[in-house]
Amino acid sequence: MNTDDDIEVIFSDLCADVEIYKTDIDPSWILEVVNEFGTSTVFDDPFIADGLAWKQFEETVKEEGLAAFFSKKEKRQIFH
C-alpha cells in the first residue's frame, strides 16, 4: 500500500490552464480550475476519463462563461 509520500500525481495531456489529474492509486480524474486570483474550483465528482473532464470544462464555459470560476468579489473586481 502506498503512503502519502509515495503517491504520484499524473497529469493529463489535455492540461492547459486547466488541471486534469489523477493519482497512481485512484483511476478517477479530477478537474481543477485555478483563476488569476489563485482561487481553486475543484469539481465535486471525479471523471472516469480525462476527456470527460475536459468536456465538462468546455460545457461549463459555454453555459456560464469563465465567470463560473470566480467568486462574487472577484467578479466585481474584474467586471466593474
N, CA, C and O atoms as CSV, one atom per row, in Angstrom:
chain,resi,resn,atom,element,x,y,z
A,1,MET,N,N,0.844,-1.190,0.000
A,1,MET,CA,C,0.000,0.000,0.000
A,1,MET,C,C,0.878,1.238,0.000
A,1,MET,O,O,1.900,1.283,0.686
A,2,ASN,N,N,0.486,2.229,-0.758
A,2,ASN,CA,C,1.249,3.472,-0.853
A,2,ASN,C,C,0.975,4.366,0.345
A,2,ASN,O,O,-0.142,4.404,0.862
A,3,THR,N,N,1.981,5.068,0.772
A,3,THR,CA,C,1.802,6.112,1.774
A,3,THR,C,C,1.657,7.423,1.023
A,3,THR,O,O,1.893,7.473,-0.184
A,4,ASP,N,N,1.273,8.482,1.718
A,4,ASP,CA,C,1.113,9.782,1.064
A,4,ASP,C,C,2.384,10.239,0.376
A,4,ASP,O,O,2.325,10.933,-0.639
A,5,ASP,N,N,3.531,9.859,0.913
A,5,ASP,CA,C,4.800,10.261,0.314
A,5,ASP,C,C,5.075,9.530,-0.998
A,5,ASP,O,O,5.887,9.986,-1.803
A,6,ASP,N,N,4.403,8.398,-1.218
A,6,ASP,CA,C,4.645,7.588,-2.404
A,6,ASP,C,C,3.663,7.849,-3.541
A,6,ASP,O,O,3.815,7.289,-4.627
A,7,ILE,N,N,2.664,8.686,-3.308
A,7,ILE,CA,C,1.634,8.901,-4.312
A,7,ILE,C,C,2.178,9.762,-5.441
A,7,ILE,O,O,2.735,10.837,-5.220
A,8,GLU,N,N,2.001,9.265,-6.641
A,8,GLU,CA,C,2.417,10.011,-7.821
A,8,GLU,C,C,1.184,10.660,-8.440
A,8,GLU,O,O,0.168,9.998,-8.651
A,9,VAL,N,N,1.275,11.941,-8.727
A,9,VAL,CA,C,0.195,12.653,-9.407
A,9,VAL,C,C,0.479,12.576,-10.897
A,9,VAL,O,O,1.588,12.872,-11.343
A,10,ILE,N,N,-0.528,12.177,-11.663
A,10,ILE,CA,C,-0.384,12.006,-13.101
A,10,ILE,C,C,-1.261,13.048,-13.785
A,10,ILE,O,O,-2.481,13.031,-13.627
A,11,PHE,N,N,-0.652,13.946,-14.537
A,11,PHE,CA,C,-1.397,14.991,-15.230
A,11,PHE,C,C,-1.781,14.521,-16.621
A,11,PHE,O,O,-1.009,13.841,-17.298
A,12,SER,N,N,-2.961,14.884,-17.030
A,12,SER,CA,C,-3.459,14.556,-18.362
A,12,SER,C,C,-2.714,15.374,-19.408
A,12,SER,O,O,-2.246,16.478,-19.133
A,13,ASP,N,N,-2.612,14.818,-20.608
A,13,ASP,CA,C,-2.047,15.557,-21.735
A,13,ASP,C,C,-2.959,16.699,-22.154
A,13,ASP,O,O,-2.542,17.573,-22.914
A,14,LEU,N,N,-4.205,16.706,-21.667
A,14,LEU,CA,C,-5.156,17.745,-22.018
A,14,LEU,C,C,-5.007,19.002,-21.161
A,14,LEU,O,O,-5.739,19.970,-21.364
A,15,CYS,N,N,-4.086,19.006,-20.220
A,15,CYS,CA,C,-3.913,20.159,-19.344
A,15,CYS,C,C,-3.417,21.361,-20.138
A,15,CYS,O,O,-2.566,21.245,-21.020
A,16,ALA,N,N,-3.960,22.484,-19.806
A,16,ALA,CA,C,-3.501,23.766,-20.331
A,16,ALA,C,C,-3.527,24.692,-19.136
A,16,ALA,O,O,-2.688,24.564,-18.245
A,17,ASP,N,N,-4.478,25.632,-19.092
A,17,ASP,CA,C,-4.667,26.442,-17.898
A,17,ASP,C,C,-5.582,25.732,-16.913
A,17,ASP,O,O,-5.796,26.194,-15.792
A,18,VAL,N,N,-6.107,24.621,-17.348
A,18,VAL,CA,C,-6.986,23.783,-16.549
A,18,VAL,C,C,-6.180,22.563,-16.142
A,18,VAL,O,O,-5.442,22.001,-16.951
A,19,GLU,N,N,-6.321,22.156,-14.897
A,19,GLU,CA,C,-5.597,20.970,-14.453
A,19,GLU,C,C,-6.535,19.776,-14.401
A,19,GLU,O,O,-7.597,19.829,-13.780
A,20,ILE,N,N,-6.132,18.704,-15.059
A,20,ILE,CA,C,-6.848,17.439,-15.039
A,20,ILE,C,C,-5.820,16.415,-14.585
A,20,ILE,O,O,-4.804,16.201,-15.246
A,21,TYR,N,N,-6.098,15.786,-13.454
A,21,TYR,CA,C,-5.087,14.889,-12.903
A,21,TYR,C,C,-5.708,13.748,-12.126
A,21,TYR,O,O,-6.892,13.769,-11.791
A,22,LYS,N,N,-4.888,12.758,-11.849
A,22,LYS,CA,C,-5.268,11.630,-11.009
A,22,LYS,C,C,-4.020,11.196,-10.261
A,22,LYS,O,O,-2.921,11.690,-10.510
A,23,THR,N,N,-4.209,10.276,-9.352
A,23,THR,CA,C,-3.047,9.713,-8.658
A,23,THR,C,C,-2.820,8.299,-9.174
A,23,THR,O,O,-3.668,7.727,-9.858
A,24,ASP,N,N,-1.683,7.758,-8.840
A,24,ASP,CA,C,-1.388,6.397,-9.269
A,24,ASP,C,C,-2.161,5.350,-8.474
A,24,ASP,O,O,-2.099,4.164,-8.800
A,25,ILE,N,N,-2.885,5.762,-7.443
A,25,ILE,CA,C,-3.657,4.801,-6.649
A,25,ILE,C,C,-5.160,4.917,-6.879
A,25,ILE,O,O,-5.921,4.111,-6.342
A,26,ASP,N,N,-5.610,5.900,-7.664
A,26,ASP,CA,C,-7.030,6.076,-7.945
A,26,ASP,C,C,-7.181,6.414,-9.428
A,26,ASP,O,O,-6.599,7.393,-9.896
A,27,PRO,N,N,-7.941,5.634,-10.163
A,27,PRO,CA,C,-8.056,5.865,-11.604
A,27,PRO,C,C,-8.956,7.041,-11.987
A,27,PRO,O,O,-9.033,7.395,-13.163
A,28,SER,N,N,-9.631,7.645,-11.021
A,28,SER,CA,C,-10.545,8.756,-11.316
A,28,SER,C,C,-9.771,10.037,-11.587
A,28,SER,O,O,-8.771,10.330,-10.932
A,29,TRP,N,N,-10.257,10.798,-12.573
A,29,TRP,CA,C,-9.635,12.066,-12.943
A,29,TRP,C,C,-10.323,13.211,-12.219
A,29,TRP,O,O,-11.545,13.213,-12.071
A,30,ILE,N,N,-9.545,14.177,-11.772
A,30,ILE,CA,C,-10.033,15.360,-11.063
A,30,ILE,C,C,-9.884,16.563,-11.990
A,30,ILE,O,O,-8.864,16.724,-12.660
A,31,LEU,N,N,-10.907,17.397,-12.016
A,31,LEU,CA,C,-10.878,18.633,-12.800
A,31,LEU,C,C,-10.771,19.806,-11.844
A,31,LEU,O,O,-11.614,19.985,-10.966
A,32,GLU,N,N,-9.725,20.605,-12.022
A,32,GLU,CA,C,-9.500,21.776,-11.183
A,32,GLU,C,C,-9.173,22.967,-12.066
A,32,GLU,O,O,-8.372,22.871,-12.996
A,33,VAL,N,N,-9.809,24.091,-11.761
A,33,VAL,CA,C,-9.535,25.341,-12.466
A,33,VAL,C,C,-9.076,26.349,-11.426
A,33,VAL,O,O,-9.760,26.574,-10.428
A,34,VAL,N,N,-7.913,26.956,-11.660
A,34,VAL,CA,C,-7.388,27.976,-10.758
A,34,VAL,C,C,-7.409,29.294,-11.519
A,34,VAL,O,O,-6.784,29.425,-12.571
A,35,ASN,N,N,-8.138,30.274,-10.974
A,35,ASN,CA,C,-8.258,31.551,-11.680
A,35,ASN,C,C,-7.062,32.454,-11.376
A,35,ASN,O,O,-6.158,32.081,-10.627
A,36,GLU,N,N,-7.075,33.631,-11.964
A,36,GLU,CA,C,-5.937,34.551,-11.829
A,36,GLU,C,C,-5.729,35.069,-10.415
A,36,GLU,O,O,-4.662,35.601,-10.109
A,37,PHE,N,N,-6.729,34.924,-9.544
A,37,PHE,CA,C,-6.595,35.320,-8.145
A,37,PHE,C,C,-6.076,34.170,-7.284
A,37,PHE,O,O,-5.841,34.338,-6.088
A,38,GLY,N,N,-5.900,33.016,-7.892
A,38,GLY,CA,C,-5.432,31.846,-7.160
A,38,GLY,C,C,-6.558,31.034,-6.533
A,38,GLY,O,O,-6.304,30.093,-5.782
A,39,THR,N,N,-7.794,31.395,-6.838
A,39,THR,CA,C,-8.938,30.660,-6.321
A,39,THR,C,C,-9.106,29.365,-7.110
A,39,THR,O,O,-9.151,29.369,-8.340
A,40,SER,N,N,-9.197,28.272,-6.383
A,40,SER,CA,C,-9.301,26.961,-6.988
A,40,SER,C,C,-10.748,26.485,-6.992
A,40,SER,O,O,-11.440,26.555,-5.976
A,41,THR,N,N,-11.194,26.004,-8.141
A,41,THR,CA,C,-12.504,25.372,-8.267
A,41,THR,C,C,-12.250,23.914,-8.630
A,41,THR,O,O,-11.718,23.618,-9.700
A,42,VAL,N,N,-12.630,23.013,-7.741
A,42,VAL,CA,C,-12.478,21.581,-7.985
A,42,VAL,C,C,-13.881,21.005,-8.139
A,42,VAL,O,O,-14.729,21.180,-7.264
A,43,PHE,N,N,-14.120,20.331,-9.232
A,43,PHE,CA,C,-15.421,19.729,-9.463
A,43,PHE,C,C,-15.620,18.584,-8.478
A,43,PHE,O,O,-14.709,17.797,-8.222
A,44,ASP,N,N,-16.831,18.508,-7.933
A,44,ASP,CA,C,-17.130,17.552,-6.860
A,44,ASP,C,C,-16.974,16.095,-7.275
A,44,ASP,O,O,-16.417,15.288,-6.530
A,45,ASP,N,N,-17.457,15.767,-8.438
A,45,ASP,CA,C,-17.438,14.369,-8.857
A,45,ASP,C,C,-16.251,14.089,-9.762
A,45,ASP,O,O,-15.991,14.847,-10.696
A,46,PRO,N,N,-15.528,13.010,-9.496
A,46,PRO,CA,C,-14.415,12.644,-10.368
A,46,PRO,C,C,-14.938,12.110,-11.708
A,46,PRO,O,O,-16.115,11.772,-11.837
A,47,PHE,N,N,-14.062,12.043,-12.682
A,47,PHE,CA,C,-14.399,11.601,-14.023
A,47,PHE,C,C,-13.678,10.290,-14.334
A,47,PHE,O,O,-12.570,10.055,-13.850
A,48,ILE,N,N,-14.307,9.444,-15.138
A,48,ILE,CA,C,-13.683,8.156,-15.461
A,48,ILE,C,C,-12.639,8.282,-16.566
A,48,ILE,O,O,-11.850,7.363,-16.789
A,49,ALA,N,N,-12.637,9.419,-17.256
A,49,ALA,CA,C,-11.652,9.651,-18.319
A,49,ALA,C,C,-11.286,11.129,-18.348
A,49,ALA,O,O,-12.114,11.989,-18.045
A,50,ASP,N,N,-10.045,11.418,-18.713
A,50,ASP,CA,C,-9.606,12.812,-18.752
A,50,ASP,C,C,-10.363,13.605,-19.809
A,50,ASP,O,O,-10.601,14.799,-19.628
A,51,GLY,N,N,-10.742,12.967,-20.902
A,51,GLY,CA,C,-11.511,13.643,-21.934
A,51,GLY,C,C,-12.885,14.086,-21.451
A,51,GLY,O,O,-13.392,15.122,-21.881
A,52,LEU,N,N,-13.489,13.304,-20.558
A,52,LEU,CA,C,-14.775,13.688,-19.982
A,52,LEU,C,C,-14.627,14.895,-19.064
A,52,LEU,O,O,-15.511,15.749,-19.002
A,53,ALA,N,N,-13.512,14.960,-18.354
A,53,ALA,CA,C,-13.244,16.127,-17.506
A,53,ALA,C,C,-13.088,17.373,-18.377
A,53,ALA,O,O,-13.637,18.428,-18.058
A,54,TRP,N,N,-12.350,17.254,-19.462
A,54,TRP,CA,C,-12.169,18.388,-20.369
A,54,TRP,C,C,-13.505,18.814,-20.970
A,54,TRP,O,O,-13.782,20.009,-21.078
A,55,LYS,N,N,-14.338,17.842,-21.362
A,55,LYS,CA,C,-15.655,18.146,-21.917
A,55,LYS,C,C,-16.499,18.913,-20.900
A,55,LYS,O,O,-17.215,19.843,-21.270
A,56,GLN,N,N,-16.422,18.533,-19.629
A,56,GLN,CA,C,-17.169,19.240,-18.589
A,56,GLN,C,C,-16.697,20.686,-18.472
A,56,GLN,O,O,-17.511,21.596,-18.318
A,57,PHE,N,N,-15.386,20.897,-18.544
A,57,PHE,CA,C,-14.845,22.253,-18.520
A,57,PHE,C,C,-15.410,23.069,-19.682
A,57,PHE,O,O,-15.869,24.195,-19.488
A,58,GLU,N,N,-15.376,22.501,-20.889
A,58,GLU,CA,C,-15.884,23.205,-22.067
A,58,GLU,C,C,-17.371,23.524,-21.925
A,58,GLU,O,O,-17.805,24.624,-22.268
A,59,GLU,N,N,-18.146,22.578,-21.428
A,59,GLU,CA,C,-19.580,22.800,-21.253
A,59,GLU,C,C,-19.859,23.888,-20.216
A,59,GLU,O,O,-20.768,24.699,-20.389
A,60,THR,N,N,-19.077,23.900,-19.145
A,60,THR,CA,C,-19.250,24.924,-18.118
A,60,THR,C,C,-18.957,26.300,-18.684
A,60,THR,O,O,-19.704,27.246,-18.432
A,61,VAL,N,N,-17.890,26.423,-19.438
A,61,VAL,CA,C,-17.534,27.718,-20.045
A,61,VAL,C,C,-18.602,28.134,-21.046
A,61,VAL,O,O,-18.974,29.306,-21.103
A,62,LYS,N,N,-19.094,27.193,-21.830
A,62,LYS,CA,C,-20.127,27.514,-22.820
A,62,LYS,C,C,-21.415,27.993,-22.145
A,62,LYS,O,O,-22.039,28.949,-22.603
A,63,GLU,N,N,-21.807,27.329,-21.059
A,63,GLU,CA,C,-23.059,27.646,-20.382
A,63,GLU,C,C,-22.950,28.865,-19.465
A,63,GLU,O,O,-23.874,29.675,-19.404
A,64,GLU,N,N,-21.838,29.000,-18.756
A,64,GLU,CA,C,-21.724,30.032,-17.722
A,64,GLU,C,C,-20.638,31.061,-17.989
A,64,GLU,O,O,-20.598,32.102,-17.333
A,65,GLY,N,N,-19.770,30.789,-18.930
A,65,GLY,CA,C,-18.636,31.665,-19.190
A,65,GLY,C,C,-17.535,31.439,-18.147
A,65,GLY,O,O,-17.709,30.680,-17.193
A,66,LEU,N,N,-16.423,32.100,-18.346
A,66,LEU,CA,C,-15.311,31.958,-17.396
A,66,LEU,C,C,-15.658,32.512,-16.022
A,66,LEU,O,O,-15.001,32.187,-15.033
A,67,ALA,N,N,-16.681,33.342,-15.959
A,67,ALA,CA,C,-17.117,33.887,-14.669
A,67,ALA,C,C,-17.506,32.787,-13.692
A,67,ALA,O,O,-17.537,33.022,-12.484
A,68,ALA,N,N,-17.801,31.602,-14.188
A,68,ALA,CA,C,-18.160,30.474,-13.320
A,68,ALA,C,C,-17.039,30.134,-12.344
A,68,ALA,O,O,-17.283,29.510,-11.312
A,69,PHE,N,N,-15.831,30.534,-12.660
A,69,PHE,CA,C,-14.670,30.172,-11.852
A,69,PHE,C,C,-14.168,31.316,-10.968
A,69,PHE,O,O,-13.053,31.268,-10.451
A,70,PHE,N,N,-15.012,32.353,-10.801
A,70,PHE,CA,C,-14.656,33.488,-9.959
A,70,PHE,C,C,-15.698,33.673,-8.866
A,70,PHE,O,O,-16.886,33.433,-9.080
A,71,SER,N,N,-15.242,34.103,-7.688
A,71,SER,CA,C,-16.170,34.414,-6.596
A,71,SER,C,C,-16.881,35.730,-6.930
A,71,SER,O,O,-16.486,36.437,-7.857
A,72,LYS,N,N,-17.928,36.050,-6.170
A,72,LYS,CA,C,-18.651,37.313,-6.396
A,72,LYS,C,C,-17.722,38.512,-6.252
A,72,LYS,O,O,-17.782,39.453,-7.043
A,73,LYS,N,N,-16.874,38.473,-5.249
A,73,LYS,CA,C,-15.929,39.582,-5.032
A,73,LYS,C,C,-14.957,39.703,-6.209
A,73,LYS,O,O,-14.676,40.806,-6.677
A,74,GLU,N,N,-14.452,38.577,-6.677
A,74,GLU,CA,C,-13.530,38.595,-7.802
A,74,GLU,C,C,-14.214,39.098,-9.077
A,74,GLU,O,O,-13.605,39.820,-9.867
A,75,LYS,N,N,-15.477,38.715,-9.274
A,75,LYS,CA,C,-16.229,39.184,-10.431
A,75,LYS,C,C,-16.378,40.698,-10.403
A,75,LYS,O,O,-16.265,41.357,-11.437
A,76,ARG,N,N,-16.633,41.253,-9.212
A,76,ARG,CA,C,-16.757,42.720,-9.100
A,76,ARG,C,C,-15.431,43.387,-9.467
A,76,ARG,O,O,-15.431,44.437,-10.109
A,77,GLN,N,N,-14.326,42.808,-9.078
A,77,GLN,CA,C,-13.018,43.401,-9.383
A,77,GLN,C,C,-12.708,43.350,-10.875
A,77,GLN,O,O,-12.072,44.257,-11.414
A,78,ILE,N,N,-13.150,42.308,-11.526
A,78,ILE,CA,C,-12.841,42.129,-12.957
A,78,ILE,C,C,-13.818,42.872,-13.850
A,78,ILE,O,O,-13.412,43.570,-14.780
A,79,PHE,N,N,-15.092,42.725,-13.571
A,79,PHE,CA,C,-16.122,43.178,-14.491
A,79,PHE,C,C,-16.685,44.562,-14.183
A,79,PHE,O,O,-17.577,45.022,-14.896
A,80,HIS,N,N,-16.199,45.237,-13.153
A,80,HIS,CA,C,-16.705,46.569,-12.845
A,80,HIS,C,C,-15.605,47.596,-12.822
A,80,HIS,O,O,-15.865,48.774,-12.576
